[in-house]
Amino acid sequence: MLKPAVLRVDAFYVKAFWWTLLLAALIKVALCFAIPVTGDEAYYAIWGEFPALGYYDHTPFIGWLLWPFVKLSLNPLVLRLPTIIMTSLIGWGIFAFLKNYEVRKAALAAIIFLVSPLSLLGVIITTDTPVILFSFLSGLCFLQALKKNDHAGWFVGAGVFLGLAFFSKYFAVLLALAYALFLLIAAPKPRRVMGLLIMFLCTLPFGLENIYWNYHHAWANILFNVYNRNVGDHAGWHTVLTYLLTLFYIVTPPLFYYLGKKLKGFKETKPVERYALHFLIATPLLFFLVLSVTKEIGLHWPLSFITFIYLWAGLSLDLAELGRTLKFMLWFSAVHLLLIAVAVFMPMQAWQKLPISPKTYVKLVYLFEHAPIREHLNQYNKDYVFTSLNYVQADMMYYDSGLYAPTFGVGSVHGRQDDFITDFRHYAHRNFLIFYTRPPRPEEYQPYFSSWSVKQFSYDDAKFYYVLGKDFNYPAYRDRVLKEINDTYWQVPGWLPHRPSFFCRKYFPEDCH
């Protein structure tokens, strides 16, 4: 039986955890209002506005998740509320899982996560939001299954959450790989092999739905993630070094140090949950290391697996080591919050004094002041279709006005969900307003209108432009722009079985087979 003094100390740690959970949530609420809404967030808000069984870039869960929120409001707090919920749930999950081992270490590990930049600064809504949460919950169920003598019910939970993680982003397959390596090679038992089969069956419906949608939509996810986005990649030793530095940063120096000191390869350790955590951490991170030889690894790519490091820390580090890590994390996050405060509240004129290019300054002005810039154009709402050559600017127009703005021109590999939503056949003979953050080039608009005019205005010493084009010439746009889009982005590899491309059927039915 524990002594009263021990119980009082344990209670202090538990209270510290709950107060940290509340304070971290309040800081994130403040950041929701302080940090400008990004173009990607507006893009995913459009996914929520137009719910579908699949989307161009990724599997569909972020659109489904945002659907009720964007229907309620496009207020930054409402739009970003899922991220606050996600990081709070993970913090609680770390504590709830670890408290059965040691309450004080559980509270410290959870607090370290809650005050980390991954938690405090994680307010921007992206496809990483649900995949981080569901990967964590899947891993938690997996560890519980091992802890409960390979309990089938917990394997079911691990499989369902793995399927939801896959429905959020393809990176979830690396977690499935970690499960397979552990259950089949590192610590195989008949019940664990059966557990892997259970997880596979629970995940299978999510994979089949994704295959079905891609088959009927020109394999959009495959074209983007495997082909289109990788054109022009330049990899080498610098991409490997960049990945290692990225990992050092997002893991944070003290946890990176302790991992290197205590993570003894794949040597079996007890309890079995800690041994399994070695695989959940090492498998995806090593995969990205190998991939970095041929491709640049994005900062956000490993985030789905970093949360497991906090579980590992709660099982592997002593109180003194956790205390040192917490002290560092408080200072580390404070520096980040200070830098954000400076960036957000610094007058725009001060940005001009920094060594940045005029092009970068214009982008910064638009990032911070996109709402009043859009209001400047309200006089054209009735008579013109608002567009931009850049999907970020087009999507921000929707976010600021509630009026959908197509992307005009060929665009880029990114943001092509507009190809599903927009039908330029319906815009024949309409008037267009094309927004620019640079001087427009005549060849970008002249062939597609009977008459046009170019206008400009300034905001915070940044120049913005827009073209007013009248009587949209759809056949010319079809033969030049839409044909190039079809040939560049919607050519399905011959080895993939598919229906005729939706894009081809829409604009070139005579050529579709």
C-alpha positions as CSV (number, residue, x, y, z in Angstrom):
1,M,0.0,0.0,0.0
2,L,1.4,3.4,-1.0
3,K,2.2,5.9,1.7
4,P,0.2,9.1,2.0
5,A,3.2,11.2,1.0
6,V,3.8,9.2,-2.1
7,L,0.1,9.5,-3.0
8,R,0.3,13.3,-2.6
9,V,3.3,13.5,-4.9
10,D,1.5,11.4,-7.5
11,A,-1.6,13.6,-7.2
12,F,0.6,16.7,-7.8
13,Y,2.0,15.2,-11.0
14,V,-1.5,14.3,-12.2
15,K,-2.8,17.8,-11.5
16,A,0.2,19.2,-13.3
17,F,-0.8,17.1,-16.3
18,W,-4.4,18.3,-16.4
19,W,-3.4,22.0,-15.9
20,T,-0.9,21.6,-18.7
21,L,-3.5,20.0,-21.0
22,L,-5.8,23.0,-20.3
23,L,-3.1,25.7,-20.7
24,A,-1.8,24.1,-23.9
25,A,-5.3,24.1,-25.4
26,L,-5.7,27.8,-24.5
27,I,-2.4,28.7,-26.2
28,K,-3.5,26.8,-29.3
29,V,-6.8,28.7,-29.3
30,A,-4.9,32.0,-29.3
31,L,-2.6,30.8,-32.1
32,C,-5.6,29.9,-34.2
33,F,-6.5,33.5,-34.3
34,A,-3.0,34.8,-34.5
35,I,-1.6,32.7,-37.4
36,P,-3.0,33.6,-40.8
37,V,-5.1,30.9,-42.6
38,T,-2.9,29.3,-45.2
39,G,-3.7,28.4,-48.8
40,D,-3.6,24.7,-48.0
41,E,-6.1,25.1,-45.2
42,A,-8.5,26.9,-47.6
43,Y,-7.9,24.1,-50.1
44,Y,-8.9,21.4,-47.6
45,A,-11.8,23.6,-46.5
46,I,-13.0,23.2,-50.1
47,W,-12.8,19.4,-49.7
48,G,-15.1,19.8,-46.8
49,E,-17.5,22.0,-48.8
50,F,-17.6,19.5,-51.6
51,P,-17.6,16.1,-49.8
52,A,-16.6,13.1,-52.0
53,L,-15.5,9.5,-51.7
54,G,-12.0,10.6,-52.8
55,Y,-9.8,13.6,-53.6
56,Y,-7.0,14.4,-56.0
57,D,-4.0,14.6,-53.6
58,H,-4.8,12.1,-50.8
59,T,-7.2,9.7,-49.3
60,P,-10.5,11.4,-48.3
61,F,-10.7,11.6,-44.5
62,I,-9.6,15.3,-44.1
63,G,-12.5,16.3,-46.3
64,W,-15.0,14.3,-44.3
65,L,-13.5,15.6,-41.1
66,L,-13.9,19.2,-42.1
67,W,-17.4,18.9,-43.6
68,P,-19.3,19.6,-40.4
69,F,-16.9,22.3,-39.4
70,V,-17.0,24.3,-42.6
71,K,-20.8,24.0,-42.7
72,L,-20.8,25.6,-39.3
73,S,-18.3,28.4,-40.0
74,L,-15.0,29.3,-41.8
75,N,-13.8,31.1,-38.7
76,P,-10.1,30.1,-38.0
77,L,-10.9,28.6,-34.6
78,V,-13.7,26.4,-36.0
79,L,-11.7,25.4,-39.0
80,R,-8.7,24.5,-36.8
81,L,-10.6,23.0,-33.9
82,P,-9.8,19.4,-35.1
83,T,-6.1,20.0,-34.5
84,I,-6.7,21.2,-30.9
85,I,-8.8,18.2,-30.2
86,M,-6.2,15.9,-31.9
87,T,-3.2,17.1,-29.9
88,S,-5.2,17.1,-26.7
89,L,-6.3,13.5,-27.3
90,I,-2.8,12.4,-27.9
91,G,-1.6,14.0,-24.7
92,W,-4.3,12.4,-22.8
93,G,-3.6,9.0,-24.5
94,I,0.1,9.2,-23.6
95,F,-0.8,9.7,-19.9
96,A,-3.7,7.1,-19.9
97,F,-1.4,4.4,-21.3
98,L,1.6,5.1,-19.2
99,K,0.0,5.7,-15.9
100,N,-0.4,2.0,-15.4
101,Y,3.3,1.7,-15.3
102,E,4.3,4.8,-13.2
103,V,2.1,7.8,-12.7
104,R,4.8,10.4,-12.4
105,K,6.7,9.3,-15.5
106,A,3.3,9.1,-17.3
107,A,2.5,12.7,-16.4
108,L,5.9,14.0,-17.3
109,A,6.0,12.2,-20.7
110,A,2.5,13.6,-21.5
111,I,3.4,17.1,-20.4
112,I,6.6,17.0,-22.5
113,F,4.4,16.2,-25.5
114,L,1.8,18.8,-24.7
115,V,4.4,21.6,-24.5
116,S,6.4,20.4,-27.5
117,P,6.3,22.4,-30.8
118,L,4.6,19.4,-32.4
119,S,1.7,20.0,-30.0
120,L,1.7,23.7,-29.3
121,L,2.3,24.8,-32.9
122,G,0.2,22.1,-34.4
123,V,-2.8,24.3,-35.1
124,I,-2.8,24.5,-38.9
125,I,-5.3,22.0,-40.4
126,T,-3.7,19.6,-42.9
127,T,-4.0,16.0,-44.0
128,D,-1.5,15.2,-41.3
129,T,-4.0,16.1,-38.6
130,P,-6.1,12.9,-38.8
131,V,-3.2,10.6,-39.8
132,I,-1.2,11.6,-36.7
133,L,-4.2,11.0,-34.5
134,F,-5.3,7.7,-36.0
135,S,-1.7,6.3,-36.3
136,F,-1.3,7.1,-32.6
137,L,-4.6,5.4,-31.6
138,S,-3.8,2.4,-33.8
139,G,-0.4,2.1,-32.2
140,L,-1.9,2.5,-28.7
141,C,-4.4,-0.3,-29.4
142,F,-1.6,-2.5,-30.8
143,L,0.5,-2.0,-27.6
144,Q,-2.5,-2.7,-25.5
145,A,-3.1,-6.0,-27.4
146,L,0.5,-7.0,-26.6
147,K,0.1,-6.0,-23.0
148,K,-3.1,-7.9,-22.7
149,N,-1.6,-11.2,-23.9
150,D,-2.3,-10.6,-27.6
151,H,-6.0,-9.7,-27.0
152,A,-8.0,-10.0,-30.3
153,G,-10.3,-7.1,-29.4
154,W,-7.4,-4.7,-29.2
155,F,-6.1,-5.9,-32.5
156,V,-9.5,-5.1,-34.0
157,G,-9.1,-1.5,-32.6
158,A,-5.5,-1.3,-34.0
159,G,-6.8,-2.4,-37.5
160,V,-9.8,0.0,-37.6
161,F,-7.7,3.0,-36.6
162,L,-5.0,1.9,-39.1
163,G,-7.6,1.9,-41.8
164,L,-8.7,5.4,-40.7
165,A,-5.1,6.5,-40.8
166,F,-4.8,5.1,-44.3
167,F,-8.0,7.0,-45.2
168,S,-6.1,10.1,-44.1
169,K,-2.8,9.6,-45.8
170,Y,-0.8,6.8,-47.5
171,F,2.0,7.0,-45.0
172,A,0.0,4.8,-42.7
173,V,1.2,1.8,-44.7
174,L,4.6,2.3,-42.9
175,L,2.9,1.6,-39.6
176,A,1.4,-1.6,-41.1
177,L,4.9,-2.5,-42.2
178,A,6.2,-2.0,-38.6
179,Y,3.4,-4.2,-37.3
180,A,4.2,-7.0,-39.8
181,L,7.9,-6.9,-39.0
182,F,7.3,-7.2,-35.3
183,L,4.6,-9.8,-35.4
184,L,6.1,-12.0,-38.1
185,I,9.9,-11.7,-37.5
186,A,10.8,-10.0,-34.2
187,A,8.3,-11.7,-31.8
188,P,6.2,-14.2,-33.6
189,K,3.5,-16.2,-31.9
190,P,0.4,-17.9,-33.3
191,R,-1.9,-15.4,-31.6
192,R,0.1,-12.5,-32.9
193,V,0.0,-13.8,-36.5
194,M,-3.7,-14.1,-36.0
195,G,-3.7,-10.6,-34.7
196,L,-2.0,-9.4,-37.9
197,L,-4.6,-11.1,-39.9
198,I,-7.3,-9.4,-37.9
199,M,-5.8,-6.0,-38.5
200,F,-5.5,-6.7,-42.2
201,L,-9.2,-7.7,-42.4
202,C,-10.2,-4.6,-40.5
203,T,-8.1,-2.4,-42.8
204,L,-9.1,-4.1,-46.0
205,P,-12.4,-2.2,-46.6
206,F,-10.6,1.1,-46.5
207,G,-8.1,0.0,-49.1
208,L,-10.8,-1.5,-51.3
209,E,-12.8,1.8,-51.3
210,N,-9.7,3.7,-52.2
211,I,-9.0,1.4,-55.1
212,Y,-12.6,1.6,-56.3
213,W,-12.5,5.4,-56.3
214,N,-9.2,5.6,-58.0
215,Y,-10.3,3.1,-60.7
216,H,-13.2,5.4,-61.5
217,H,-11.2,8.7,-61.3
218,A,-8.1,8.1,-63.4
219,W,-6.1,6.8,-60.5
220,A,-5.7,10.4,-59.3
221,N,-3.9,9.5,-56.0
222,I,-1.4,7.4,-57.8
223,L,-0.8,9.9,-60.6
224,F,-0.1,12.6,-58.0
225,N,1.9,10.7,-55.4
226,V,3.9,8.4,-57.7
227,Y,4.3,10.3,-61.0
228,N,3.4,14.0,-61.2
229,R,4.8,15.3,-58.0
230,N,8.1,13.6,-58.5
231,V,8.9,15.1,-61.9
232,G,12.1,17.1,-61.7
233,D,13.2,15.8,-58.3
234,H,16.9,16.3,-57.6
235,A,18.2,14.1,-54.8
236,G,21.6,13.3,-53.4
237,W,23.7,13.6,-50.3
238,H,22.1,16.9,-49.5
239,T,18.6,15.4,-49.3
240,V,19.9,12.8,-46.8
241,L,21.6,15.4,-44.7
242,T,18.4,17.6,-44.8
243,Y,16.3,14.7,-43.6
244,L,18.6,13.9,-40.7
245,L,18.6,17.5,-39.6
246,T,14.8,17.6,-40.0
247,L,14.6,14.5,-37.8
248,F,16.9,16.0,-35.2
249,Y,14.6,19.1,-35.1
250,I,11.2,17.5,-34.9
251,V,12.3,14.7,-32.5
252,T,14.0,17.5,-30.5
253,P,17.7,17.3,-29.4
254,P,17.2,15.7,-25.9
255,L,14.9,12.9,-27.1
256,F,17.1,12.4,-30.2
257,Y,20.1,12.0,-27.8
258,Y,18.3,9.6,-25.5
259,L,17.0,7.5,-28.4
260,G,20.5,7.2,-29.7
261,K,21.8,6.3,-26.2
262,K,19.1,3.8,-25.2
263,L,17.5,2.4,-28.3
264,K,19.7,-0.7,-28.7
265,G,18.9,-1.6,-32.3
266,F,16.2,-4.3,-32.4
267,K,17.5,-6.2,-29.4
268,E,14.6,-7.6,-27.4
269,T,13.7,-5.6,-24.2
270,K,11.0,-5.9,-21.6
271,P,8.2,-5.1,-21.4
272,V,7.1,-6.3,-24.8
273,E,5.4,-3.0,-25.4
274,R,8.7,-1.1,-25.3
275,Y,10.2,-3.7,-27.6
276,A,7.4,-3.1,-30.1
277,L,7.8,0.7,-29.8
278,H,11.3,0.3,-31.2
279,F,9.7,-1.0,-34.4
280,L,7.0,1.6,-34.5
281,I,9.6,4.3,-34.3
282,A,12.5,2.8,-36.3
283,T,10.7,1.2,-39.3
284,P,9.1,4.4,-40.8
285,L,12.0,6.7,-39.9
286,L,14.6,4.3,-41.5
287,F,12.3,3.9,-44.5
288,F,12.4,7.7,-45.0
289,L,16.2,7.7,-44.5
290,V,16.5,5.2,-47.4
291,L,14.0,7.2,-49.5
292,S,15.9,10.4,-48.9
293,V,18.7,9.1,-51.1
294,T,16.3,9.5,-54.1
295,K,13.8,12.1,-52.9
296,E,13.5,15.2,-50.7
297,I,11.6,14.3,-47.5
298,G,9.1,16.8,-46.3
299,L,9.2,18.2,-42.8
300,H,5.7,16.8,-42.1
301,W,6.3,13.3,-43.5
302,P,7.6,11.6,-40.3
303,L,5.2,13.4,-37.9
304,S,2.7,10.5,-37.8
305,F,5.3,8.4,-36.0
306,I,7.0,10.9,-33.7
307,T,4.2,10.6,-31.0
308,F,5.5,7.0,-30.3
309,I,8.7,8.5,-29.1
310,Y,6.9,10.1,-26.2
311,L,5.4,6.7,-25.2
312,W,8.9,5.2,-25.5
313,A,10.3,8.0,-23.3
314,G,7.7,7.3,-20.6
315,L,8.8,3.7,-20.5
316,S,12.5,4.1,-21.0
317,L,13.7,7.3,-19.3
318,D,13.9,7.9,-15.6
319,L,12.4,10.9,-13.8
320,A,15.6,12.9,-13.9
321,E,16.0,12.4,-17.6
322,L,12.3,13.3,-18.2
323,G,12.8,16.4,-16.1
324,R,15.8,17.6,-18.1
325,T,13.8,16.9,-21.3
326,L,10.9,19.0,-20.0
327,K,13.1,21.9,-19.1
328,F,14.6,21.9,-22.6
329,M,11.1,21.6,-24.2
330,L,9.8,24.6,-22.3
331,W,12.6,26.8,-23.6
332,F,12.5,25.3,-27.1
333,S,8.7,25.9,-27.5
334,A,9.0,29.4,-25.9
335,V,11.5,30.4,-28.6
336,H,9.1,29.2,-31.3
337,L,6.2,31.1,-29.7
338,L,8.3,34.2,-29.5
339,L,9.3,34.0,-33.2
340,I,5.6,33.5,-34.2
341,A,4.6,36.5,-32.1
342,V,7.3,38.7,-33.8
343,A,6.2,37.5,-37.3
344,V,2.5,37.9,-36.6
345,F,2.6,41.3,-34.9
346,M,5.4,42.9,-36.8
347,P,4.2,45.8,-39.1
348,M,4.2,44.9,-42.8
349,Q,6.5,47.9,-43.4
350,A,9.1,46.2,-41.1
351,W,9.2,43.2,-43.4
352,Q,10.3,45.5,-46.3
353,K,13.5,46.3,-44.3
354,L,14.5,42.6,-44.2
355,P,16.6,41.1,-47.0
356,I,13.7,39.5,-48.9
357,S,12.8,39.8,-52.6
358,P,9.9,42.0,-53.8
359,K,8.1,38.8,-54.9
360,T,8.4,37.3,-51.4
361,Y,7.1,40.5,-49.9
362,V,4.0,40.5,-52.1
363,K,3.3,36.9,-51.0
364,L,3.7,37.9,-47.3
365,V,1.3,40.8,-47.7
366,Y,-1.2,38.4,-49.4
367,L,-0.8,35.8,-46.6
368,F,-1.5,38.4,-43.8
369,E,-4.0,40.6,-45.7
370,H,-5.8,38.4,-48.1
371,A,-9.2,39.3,-46.7
372,P,-9.1,43.0,-47.3
373,I,-7.4,42.4,-50.6
374,R,-10.4,40.3,-51.7
375,E,-12.8,43.0,-50.4
376,H,-11.1,45.4,-52.8
377,L,-12.6,43.3,-55.6
378,N,-16.1,42.9,-54.2
379,Q,-17.5,45.4,-56.8
380,Y,-17.1,42.6,-59.5
381,N,-18.9,39.9,-57.6
382,K,-22.1,40.0,-59.6
383,D,-20.7,40.1,-63.1
384,Y,-17.4,38.2,-63.1
385,V,-16.2,34.7,-62.3
386,F,-13.2,35.1,-59.9
387,T,-10.2,33.0,-60.8
388,S,-6.4,33.0,-60.3
389,L,-3.5,31.2,-62.0
390,N,-2.5,29.9,-58.6
391,Y,-4.6,27.5,-56.7
392,V,-3.6,29.0,-53.3
393,Q,-4.9,32.4,-54.3
394,A,-8.0,30.9,-55.9
395,D,-8.8,28.9,-52.8
396,M,-8.2,31.9,-50.5
397,M,-10.7,33.8,-52.6
398,Y,-13.3,31.2,-51.7
399,Y,-12.3,31.2,-48.1
400,D,-12.7,35.0,-47.8
401,S,-15.9,35.3,-49.8
402,G,-17.7,32.0,-49.8
403,L,-17.8,32.2,-53.6
404,Y,-15.9,29.3,-55.3
405,A,-13.0,30.5,-57.5
406,P,-11.7,28.1,-60.2
407,T,-8.0,28.0,-61.1
408,F,-7.4,29.5,-64.5
409,G,-4.7,28.2,-66.8
410,V,-2.7,25.0,-66.6
411,G,-1.7,25.4,-63.0
412,S,0.7,23.0,-61.3
413,V,0.8,19.5,-60.0
414,H,-0.6,20.7,-56.8
415,G,-4.2,21.7,-56.0
416,R,-5.8,19.9,-58.9
417,Q,-8.9,19.0,-57.0
418,D,-10.4,21.9,-59.0
419,D,-10.3,19.6,-62.1
420,F,-13.0,17.6,-60.4
421,I,-15.1,20.6,-59.3
422,T,-15.0,23.0,-62.2
423,D,-16.6,22.5,-65.6
424,F,-15.4,25.2,-67.9
425,R,-18.1,24.3,-70.4
426,H,-20.6,26.1,-68.1
427,Y,-18.5,29.3,-68.3
428,A,-18.7,29.9,-72.0
429,H,-19.3,33.6,-72.8
430,R,-19.0,34.6,-69.1
431,N,-16.8,37.4,-67.8
432,F,-13.7,36.5,-65.8
433,L,-11.6,38.3,-63.2
434,I,-8.1,36.7,-63.1
435,F,-6.2,37.7,-60.0
436,Y,-2.4,38.0,-60.0
437,T,0.4,38.7,-57.5
438,R,2.7,39.6,-60.4
439,P,2.3,41.5,-63.7
440,P,0.1,39.3,-66.0
441,R,1.5,38.1,-69.3
442,P,-0.7,38.7,-72.3
443,E,-0.5,35.1,-73.6
444,E,-2.1,33.9,-70.3
445,Y,-5.4,35.6,-71.0
446,Q,-5.7,37.3,-74.4
447,P,-6.6,34.2,-76.5
448,Y,-9.6,33.4,-74.4
449,F,-11.6,36.6,-74.3
450,S,-13.1,39.0,-76.9
451,S,-11.9,42.0,-74.9
452,W,-9.9,42.5,-71.7
453,S,-8.3,45.2,-69.5
454,V,-5.5,45.0,-67.0
455,K,-5.8,46.8,-63.7
456,Q,-3.6,47.1,-60.6
457,F,-3.8,48.3,-57.0
458,S,-1.5,48.5,-54.0
459,Y,-1.9,47.3,-50.5
460,D,0.8,47.9,-47.9
461,D,3.2,48.9,-50.7
462,A,2.7,45.6,-52.5
463,K,1.3,45.6,-56.0
464,F,-1.5,43.3,-57.1
465,Y,-3.0,42.9,-60.6
466,Y,-6.2,41.6,-62.1
467,V,-7.4,41.0,-65.6
468,L,-11.1,41.7,-66.6
469,G,-11.8,39.4,-69.5
470,K,-15.1,39.5,-71.3
471,D,-16.9,36.8,-73.3
472,F,-14.9,33.7,-72.4
473,N,-14.0,31.7,-75.5
474,Y,-14.4,28.1,-74.2
475,P,-13.4,26.3,-77.4
476,A,-10.0,28.2,-77.5
477,Y,-9.5,27.4,-73.8
478,R,-10.4,23.8,-74.3
479,D,-8.0,23.3,-77.3
480,R,-5.1,25.0,-75.6
481,V,-5.3,24.9,-71.8
482,L,-7.5,21.9,-71.1
483,K,-5.7,19.8,-73.7
484,E,-2.4,20.5,-72.1
485,I,-3.8,19.6,-68.6
486,N,-5.2,16.4,-70.0
487,D,-1.9,15.4,-71.6
488,T,0.2,16.5,-68.7
489,Y,-1.7,15.4,-65.6
490,W,-4.4,12.9,-66.6
491,Q,-2.6,10.3,-68.6
492,V,-3.1,7.0,-66.8
493,P,-0.2,4.5,-67.1
494,G,-1.2,1.6,-69.4
495,W,-0.4,-1.0,-66.8
496,L,-3.3,0.3,-64.6
497,P,-6.8,-0.9,-65.4
498,H,-9.2,2.1,-65.5
499,R,-12.2,3.6,-66.9
500,P,-11.8,6.5,-69.4
501,S,-10.4,9.5,-67.5
502,F,-13.1,11.7,-66.0
503,F,-11.3,14.7,-67.3
504,C,-11.2,13.3,-70.8
505,R,-14.8,12.3,-70.7
506,K,-15.8,15.8,-69.6
507,Y,-13.9,17.8,-72.2
508,F,-12.8,15.4,-74.9
509,P,-15.4,12.7,-75.1
510,E,-14.7,12.0,-78.8
511,D,-11.1,11.0,-77.9
512,C,-11.9,8.8,-74.8
513,H,-11.7,5.0,-75.0
